[in-house]
Amino acid sequence: MTTTLIRSNTELPSRREEIELHTDDGLTLVGELALPVSGDPVATLVTLHPLPTHGGFMDSHVLRKAAARLPALADLAVLRFNLRGVSSPRGTSEGAFDHGEGERFDLKAAMDFVAERGLPHPWLVGWSFGTELVLRYGAQYPIDGAILLSPPLHRASADEVAAWEGNGKRLVALVPEHDDFLRPAEARERFASVPSMELVEVEGAKHLWVGEPQTRRVLNEIVARVNAAAYPLPETYEA
């Protein structure tokens, strides 16, 4: 048996599959599904990446590290994909950036894929721009809940936010202490219409969650909600 210290670029064993998603408006999106090596996943993370006009894509580091670690450490399925018009080493999704409008079809394509594959207990995990898509369009799908990483609240309306209250789906927001767009005090005001939401103030953090300690904090917060039996995540892996 060998013990691996989990570092920033550690990729643990999983079953990885390159996938395509097909939108109702005729586009093909590229992505990847990462699954535990053996057995069925206990839950599914459907990830939505940051703003593509500022470098966001399916390999944005927190999402890439979630796919690299959580199938092995927490028995989770992790679905990542490039939104319309976005490129990564996996390839380029068709279409063009649509400021959060046409991207509603991208989210639907991902949820259709989850349903077709029978992936269990889906959770939406949005980061920055991805949180806008979650808030605007996510509540209509059969999800257990949603986790917002650094929500800027630039595009989601007050009514769209308020619609999350009482809808039977958990909503969790991780708000960095030093966020560039929305800090905890303002976030409490802006999310006041959703009193059931769990707002987690992350001390010392910034919008981009730079550094291994912040990445580990984010992944632990996700796992604590989605598969509490696997929390806290280990810092080593034995195989």
N, C-alpha and C positions, 0 to 999 in steps of 0.2 A: 504494500500500500504506500502510495506517495502522497505527500501533503503539499498543496500549492497555496502560497500566500496570494490572496486576491489583491491585485494592483490595478492601476487605472486601465490598462489595456488587456487585462486577463479575459480570455474567452473560454468559458467552461463548456463541457460537452452538452450538445443538444441535437435534435433533429431539425435541420434547417431546409426550408423549401422555398425556392423562388416562385413567387405567385404573380398572377395578373388579376386586376379587378376591372370590372366593366361597368361603366356608368350608364344611367338612363339617358344621358344626352350623347351617347355614342363614343365615349373616350375609353382608352385602355390605360390603366395606371399600373405601375410596377411596384412590387413590394417583396416582403419576405415574411414567412411564418416560422417562428422558432418554437419547438415543442420539447417537453422532457424526453430524454433518451428512451425511457421505458415507462409504460403506463400512460393513463390518460391525464391531461392537465386537470387541476382542481378549479381553475378559473382562467379567464382570458383577458389580456390587456389589449385594447385597440388604441393605438397611439396616434396622435395628431401633432405634427411637428410645428416648430416656430415659423415665423414669417419668411417666406422664400425670397422676398426682395432684400432681406437682410441676412441671407445665408442659411435659413432653415431648410432642412431636408430630413429624410428618414434616418440618416446617420447622425443627426444632432446628438451630442455626446451622451446625454442622459438616456435617451431612447435606445441608442446603440448599446449602452452598457446594461440597460434593462434586458435587452434581448440576449446579451452575452452571458448574463448571470442568472436571471430569475427562472428560466426553465430548469436549471440544475439545482438551484438553492431553494426554490419555493414551489416547484411543480406547476409553474404558470406557462400558459401559451402567450406569446408576445407577437402581435401583428404590427408590422411597420410598413408604411408605403409612402411614396412620393405623391403629394397632391398634384393636381393638374399643372402641367408645364414645368415641373421640378425635376432636376437631374441629380443623380448620385452614381457611385460606381455600379450599382445594380442596373441602372439605365435611366431613361427619361420617360416620364408620364406624358401622355398626349395632352393637348390643350394649352391654355395659357392662364396665368394667375388672374383670378377674378374677384379679388378684394373681399373674399368671404361669401360671395353670392353663389356662383356656380359650384363652389366647393361643397355645397350641401349634397350634391349628387355624389361627390367623392366619399363622403361619410356614409351615404346610403349604400354605395357599392361595397364598402368595407363591412357594413352590418349584414348585407345580403350574403357575403362570403361567410361570415361567422355562422349565420343560420344554415347555409348549405352544408357546411362542414360539421355542424352540430357541436361547435365549440362551447364549452359550458361557462355559465356565470360571467358574462361579459361585463367589463368595466371600461369606460372611456377614460383615457389619460391624455389630456391636452396640455401643451406647453406654449405659453405666450399666445401667439396667433391661434394655435390649436385650441386654446381655451374658449376663444370666441365661437369657434365652430361647435364645440361641445355645448356651450350655453344656448346658442341660437337654435341648434337642430337636434341635439342629443336626446332630449327628454322624450321624444316620440318613440324611441326604440326600446325593446325589451332588455334593458340593462339593469344590473344590480345597483350601479352607481357610477359616479364620475369623480375624477381627481383632477384638479386644476393646478398646474404648476406656473407660478408667476402670472396670474391673470391681469392683463392690462385694462380690461373693460373699455376698449376703444370702440368696438363695433357692436357688442351686445347691448340691446336697449334695456331700459329699466323693466319693461313688461316681460321681456324674454328672461331676464334674471328672476323676476318674481314668480314666473311660472314653475320654477323648481320647488317652490314650497308646497308641501302636501301632495306631491306626485308619486310618493312611494319609493323614490330612488334616493340613495344617499349622495350627498354632495360634500366634497372635501376640498378646501383650497389651501395650498401651501404658499404663503406669502413671505417673500424675503424681507428681512428687516431693512435692507438698503436697496430695495428695488428701484429701478430707474423710472417706473411708470405708476405703480400702485403699491403704496406701503401699508402696513397693517392697520394703522388708525383710520386711514381713508377707506381701506377695504371693508372694515367693519361697518362704516356708514353706507357704502355702496351696496353691500350685501344685506343690509338690514331687513329687506323684504323676504329674506330666506332665513328666519331664525333657527331653523333646524340644521342649517349648514354648519359644518365643523371647520373653523378657520384656525389654521396652524401657523403661528408666527415663527419663522425660522431665523434665529439669531445669527448675526454675522453674515447672512447670505445676501447675494445679489441676484439680479434677474437671470443671469446665465448659469448659475449654480457651478461656478468654476472651482475646480479642485476636488480631489478624491474624497475628503471629508464631507463636502456638501453633496456630492453624488451619492455617497453611502447613506447620508441622512434621507435624501429623497427616496431612494429605493426601499429603505426601511419603513418610511412612512406609508409608502404604497402597499408593501407586504403586510403591514400591521392591519390594514383595512381589508385587503383582498384575500389573504390567507394567514390569519393570525397565528396559526400553528407553526408557521415557519419564521416567526418573528422572535427575537432579532436575528438578522442575517449573520452568518458566521463570517469571519475575516479570512478563513482558510477553507480549502476544499480538499477532501480526501477521496482518492480514486485508486 
